[in-house]
Amino acid sequence: DLSPAHRDHHNFREIFQRQDKKPTMKYTPIALLLATAASSSASMAPHRMTHASLKSSPAASTTPLVDALHTTGLVAVTSVAGLSESKAGMLSNLPGCIADVESSSSVKVATAVLPDGTVRKSFASSAGPDGVTSSIKTVDDYLSSSAGRASSPSCEAFSSYADSFRAAVGRATSDFAGRLSSELGGSLPAPLVTASSGKAYGTVSDVVSGGTHLEHFHSYSKPVASGEEGETIELHTDQGLFIAFTPGLVVGSSEGEGTGLSGGFHVRDAEGRRTTVNFDEEDDLVFMIGDGANSLINERLGDKDGSKVLRATPHALSLPASDGARVWYGRMVLAPADLDGDRQALIERVKNGGAAKGVGCSGPDMTAIINSARELEADEEGHDYSGNGCAEDELYCWFRCQKLSDFGFAEGLTSENACLVSESKKLRFLEGNESDAGVAELKCVNPRLQVHPTGKGHGDYYPVCTTNSPETHPVTPYPAIEQQNEEVCDLASWEAFSNQGDYEHKVDLTQPDTENFDGSVLEGDETHLLYTVKDGKLHGRIVTDQVFGWLAFGLGNIGGKHNGMNGANVILAAPGPHATYSAATGLEVTDSQDPSTGSVAGYKIHEADSSFRHWAVPVTPDLADVSFEFDGCHTALTFEVDEINGQGFNFDGIDTLIWGANSQDYFVGYHGPTNRMIFDLDWGNGEILARSIDVTGEAPADEEVAETDAEKDDHDHSEHEHDAEKEDHDHSEHEHETDGKVEVPAGSEPLEVEEESAASSKVSFVGLVAAGAAVFLH
């Protein structure tokens, strides 16, 4: 029998699926925050090591750090030089600094209301490879403003203490990584991992020093009058290699009241018990393992008994109401960008004000609502997407600076003169009329010829010269599909529809309900795969309790972008002929319930570009023994196949499979966070071995299809802090890289684009949520 931690090693891709019942908590005065919340049935003290012992070499044949991380996944480090005083000074001034910044009209503080009514206000920053730290932009902007210069003792003190505090955290983080490398020793290969560029990272310490570290400074408040109960942050596992954080402190509301330790931090231990962690005032910094360690460390371990497997710790936070504020700091350590293409986008977005809540939870039952710099570096809407930093040869479009030469403009043209010259295939006029030169202006448009006024919109946007304007061609949502009539589409109709056929296996593909960007709940529609493997063929049926926009099933592309979505071979059913599809007008749908007017075909999702327009031409246009059914309430895709586009199934073992659906529009649009899944299926017993999904709470999509995670250069699967910009989101993100041309409406001059090549990584992160870093709401 394997030990619990060893089982975690072998089954980490199954990701903790047990969900604790949310606790009922009696709200207490501030003094009782110093005690642990009474909602847990067990408690524990963390394993503790002094900073001096962390820096020293372990005694022969002893591994105290690895032993602690193997058992509980976390360790508290005490007596960190230069940290204790600076920590207290920095965090005690955080609420006051936030209040001062909020009083300013020029700088805003990112604010989120959590499920139990707790209000979280935050600053963010990052530390780059080799410890180079970025400024805390919100604070710096405020202090450099006229309001900040006038008077803010809290912000001045916060900033001063933060400098020495962050330096001490950086030193402790480096020492932790060094000691971890030493104790794992010969159990890991040398080098530990090699990037696609050929760069070798010899040890865990090399990986940590080469990665980006995301930092958050949070202040939580939950007024006594809120009346809300439940967990502040639900059980989840972080996606970085590990996180370094300070135990929460409570800052009293009365002047001179001081600080004290906060309780309410819970973990799920290796036996599955919900346990309160009792920190004390000596615990300067806590290191806790995240899911990233599974890929970079656990999968590479050579230990035979699993004794060095590092346990990624599921954890949650429950706060009672009080008149004070709970303050907290965390530093999420990500792997270097060149080890994971999907994480690279997150890192770059964080550096430029990117990343958002919902990125990267361990699995469908562990939703972490996270905020990174995209949400925390704020403008008047709570987002720092001003575009003021774009170069002369760039246009701010789709929440980023787009280089004009990447979209068909001649090298050397700038945003000022790009529409003043008229060279063949150097300009892009929507009406194909070069006489517009000198009249047209450079605009950020989507394939429907709609102009985004600020560039702060998600969807398929790119720069063109046009006489269209936001007033004449405003951004609008896709026309919506009529949804289910609840009086007709009841439980009885679903059971009758979903139980058709005689199949050996039934696999539940239903995704959990997910919080949307605006606080609403996106419900996961009940979905099942029913199948029998017979005579070398898959006799199967995907059924889903939703109306029909499109429905797809296929074989994941292991090692491909977006957890294997890009490059996947799929069968996709649509309610209109595929030949009628246009990114500007969608599908021509005459009767969605009539299979003869729809289409089912075999497609290969583009290796780099996820928008359906990039792969709308089917590989296998005519499929025998494949059909769809839509009865006005529920949708099914039925098939009898032994391959998809020539790619066969591994019926004697395991296949990585993918499904997705959309019930919102006829534009083969984005599936949303609850209507897709990539999973490993053991055909023999019908068991799912891994669920790889990012639960992100995204806004409704506009211009794109099936995505699963944050993506390099084009995906901000992160969500959606820009809910303030509700116009036409494709919060899935969708590539700016193209396969040579940007599709444009009929009658328009094609825009020539050189395709950017995406270097493939030698490191496989299959089984992880590719978004990269569920950052820290503890």
FENKA-V626127 format. One record per pair of residues at least 12 apart in sequence whose C-alpha atoms are under 7 Angstrom apart, sorted by the first residue. I is the first residue (numbers start at 0). J is the second residue. Records with the same first field share a line. If there is no record, write none. Layout:
I: J  J
This chain:
3: 269  270
4: 69  70  269  308  310
5: 305  306  308
7: 310
8: 297  308
12: 688  689  766
13: 688  689  690
14: 361  362
16: 364
18: 364
21: 229  230
22: 38  229  230
23: 38  228  229
24: 38  228  229
26: 319  320
27: 319  320  321
28: 321
29: 321  322  323
32: 261  262
33: 259  260  261  262
34: 262
35: 262  263  275  277
36: 262  263
39: 273  274  275
40: 273  274
41: 273  274  275
42: 274  275  276  277
43: 274  275  276  277
44: 276  277  278
45: 74  75  276  278
46: 67  74  75
47: 74  75  76  77
48: 75  76  77
49: 76  77  78
50: 76  77  78  79
53: 174  175  178
54: 174  178
62: 182
64: 179
65: 179  182  307
68: 309  310
69: 306  307  308  309  310
70: 269  310
71: 268  269  310  312
72: 287  288  309  310  311  312
73: 285  286  287  288
74: 285  286  287
75: 282  284  285  286
76: 282  283  284  285
77: 281  282  283  284
78: 283
79: 283
80: 167
81: 167
82: 164  167  283
83: 283
85: 160  161  163  164
86: 164
88: 157  160
89: 156  157  160  161
90: 326
91: 250  258
92: 153  156  157
93: 157
94: 218
95: 153
96: 153  154
99: 151
100: 141
103: 146
106: 137  140  141  378
107: 377  378  379  381
108: 120  121  375  377  381
109: 121  374  375  377  381
113: 231
114: 231
115: 227  228  229  230  231
116: 221  225  227
117: 219  220  221  231
118: 219  220  221
119: 217  218  219  220
120: 217  218  219
121: 215  216  217  218  375
122: 135  137  215  216  217  375
123: 135  214  215  216  371  372  375  376
124: 213  214  215  372
125: 212  213  214
126: 211  212  213
127: 210  211  212
128: 208  209  210  211
129: 208  209
130: 169  208
136: 376
137: 376
138: 154
176: 203  204  207
177: 204
180: 202  203  204
186: 300  301  302
187: 299  300  301
188: 299
189: 201
190: 202
193: 761
194: 337  338  760  761  762
195: 758  759  760  761
206: 334  335
207: 332  334
209: 335
210: 332  333  334  335  336
211: 332  333  334  335  346
212: 330  331  332  333
213: 330  331  332
214: 329  330  331
215: 328  329  330
216: 327  328  329
217: 326  327  328
218: 324  325  326  327
219: 324  325  326
220: 323  324  325
221: 320  321
222: 320  321  322
223: 320  321  322
230: 316  317
231: 316  317  318
232: 315  316  317  776
233: 315  316  366  367
234: 313  314  315  365
235: 313  314  315  360  361  365  366  367
236: 289  290  311  312  313  314  360  361  365
237: 289  290  360  361  772  773  774
238: 289  290  291  359  360  361  771  772  773
239: 289  290  291  331  332  333  771  772
240: 288  289  290  291  292  332  333  334
241: 286  287  288  289  331  332
242: 286  287  288  329  330  331  332
243: 284  285  286  287  329  330  331
244: 284  285  286  328  329  330
245: 283  284  285  327  328  329
246: 278  327
247: 260  261  325  326  327
248: 260  261  325  326  327
249: 261  323  324  325  326
250: 323  324  325
251: 323  324
252: 322  323
261: 325
263: 275  316  317  318
264: 276  315  316  317
265: 314  315  316
266: 312  313  314  315
267: 312  313  314
287: 312
288: 310  311  312
289: 311  312
290: 311  361
294: 764
297: 309
316: 777
329: 775
331: 774
333: 772
338: 760  762
339: 760
340: 711  760
341: 560  561  709  710  711  769  770
342: 769  770  771
343: 711
344: 709  710  711  712
345: 709  771
348: 373
349: 371  372  373
352: 372  373  376  383
353: 371  372  373
354: 371  372  373  374  717
355: 369  370  371  373  374  717  718  719  720
356: 368  369  370  371  717  718
357: 369  694  695  696  717  718
358: 693  695  717  770  772  773
359: 693  694  768  770  771  772  773
360: 693  694  768  773
361: 768
362: 690  691  692
363: 510  511  692  694
364: 511
366: 694
367: 773
369: 773  774  775  776
370: 774
371: 774
374: 720
380: 723
382: 721
384: 398  455
386: 399  400
391: 413  414
392: 411  412  413  414
393: 413  414
394: 414  462
395: 454
396: 443  454  455  460  461
397: 454  455  456  457  460
398: 454  455  456
405: 752  753
406: 750  751  752
407: 424  425  426  750  751  752
408: 425  426
409: 425
414: 441
418: 436  437  439  440  441  464
419: 436  437
420: 436
421: 433  436
424: 750  751
426: 464
427: 463  464  748  750
428: 463  464  465
429: 465  747
430: 747
431: 746  747  748
438: 466
439: 464  465  466
440: 464  465  466
441: 462  463  464  465
442: 462  463  464  465
443: 460  461  462  463
444: 460  461  462  463
445: 459  460  461
446: 582  583  743  744
447: 583
448: 472
449: 472  473  474
450: 467  468  469  472  473  474
451: 469  473  474
452: 469
455: 724
456: 724  726  727  728
457: 727  728  729  730  732
458: 701  702  703  727  728  729  730  732  733
459: 702  733
474: 726  727
475: 726  727
476: 701  726  727
477: 664  701
478: 664
479: 663  664
480: 662  663  664
482: 546
483: 546  632
488: 632
493: 544  633
497: 542
502: 529  530  531
503: 530  531
504: 529  530  531  685
505: 527  528  529  530
506: 527  528  529  685
507: 526  527  528
508: 526  527  528
509: 523  524  525  526  527
510: 523  673  674
511: 523  673
512: 673
513: 673  694  696
514: 696
515: 696  697  698
516: 696  697  698  718  719  720  722
517: 722
522: 673
523: 673  674
524: 543  544  545
525: 543  544
526: 542  543  544
527: 541  542  543
528: 540  541  542
529: 541
535: 641
536: 639  640  641
537: 639  640  641
538: 638  639  640
539: 637  638  639
540: 635  636  637  638
541: 635  636  637
542: 634  635  636
543: 633  634  635
544: 633  634
545: 632  633  634  662
546: 631  632  633  634  662
547: 574  629  634  661  662
548: 573  574  661  662  663  664  665  667
549: 571  572  573  574  660  661  662  667
550: 571  572  573  659  660  661
551: 569  570  571  572  658  659  660
552: 569  570  571  657  658  659
553: 567  568  569  570  656  657  658
554: 567  568  569  655  656  657
555: 567  568  655  656  657
557: 765
558: 763  765
561: 706  707  708  710  769
562: 765  769
565: 604  605  606  607  609
566: 603  604  605  606
567: 603  604
568: 602  603  604  643  644
569: 601  602  603  643
570: 599  600  601  602
571: 599  600  601  602
572: 598  599  600  627
573: 597  598  599
574: 588  591  596  597  598
575: 587  588  596  597  598
576: 596  597  598
577: 598
582: 612  666
583: 744
585: 665  666
586: 665  666
592: 629  630  631
594: 627  628
599: 626
600: 617  619  620  621  622
601: 617  618  619  620  643  644
602: 617  618  619
603: 618
608: 733  734  736  737
609: 704  705  706  733  734
610: 703  704  733
611: 667  703  704
618: 644
619: 644
624: 638  639
625: 637  638  639
626: 638
650: 682
651: 682  683
652: 681  682
653: 679  680  681  682
654: 679  680  681
655: 678  679  680
656: 677  678  679
657: 676  677  678
658: 675  676  677
659: 674  675  676  705
660: 674  675
661: 674
667: 704
668: 700  701  702  703  704
669: 700  701  703  704  705  729  731
670: 704  705
671: 697  699  700
672: 694  695  696  697
676: 691  692
677: 690  691  692
678: 690  691
689: 766
690: 766
691: 766  767  768
692: 707  768
693: 707  708  768
695: 717  718
696: 718
697: 718  719  730
698: 719  728  730
699: 728  729  730
700: 728  729  730  731
701: 727  728  729
702: 729
703: 729  733
706: 731
708: 769  770
709: 769  770
712: 734  735
713: 732  733  734  735
714: 731  732  733  734
715: 730  731  732
716: 730  731  732
718: 730
736: 754  755
737: 754
738: 754
739: 751  752  753  754
740: 752
